[in-house]
């Protein structure tokens, strides 16, 4: 039955996998010695790519931790597989 689902809905399966990867990435960016809530991670990432973020959810220290330490580490992990 698994093969049947993969053949019938390849785009849906790809979207589910990408959605799960996005959720795990946001959670990984928030976990560490300093716990950062997922809403603060999303707000920081939105501000980093130029989307209008409120900036009220993450402190400047949390933003620095996410952008300077955790984001490069997580992206390298994603690339390495």
Secondary structure, DSSP 8 states (H G I E B T S, - for coil): -HHHHHHH-HHHHHHHHHHHHHHHHHHHHH-SSS---HHHHHHHHHHHTT------SS-HHHHHIIIIIIHHHHHHHHHH-
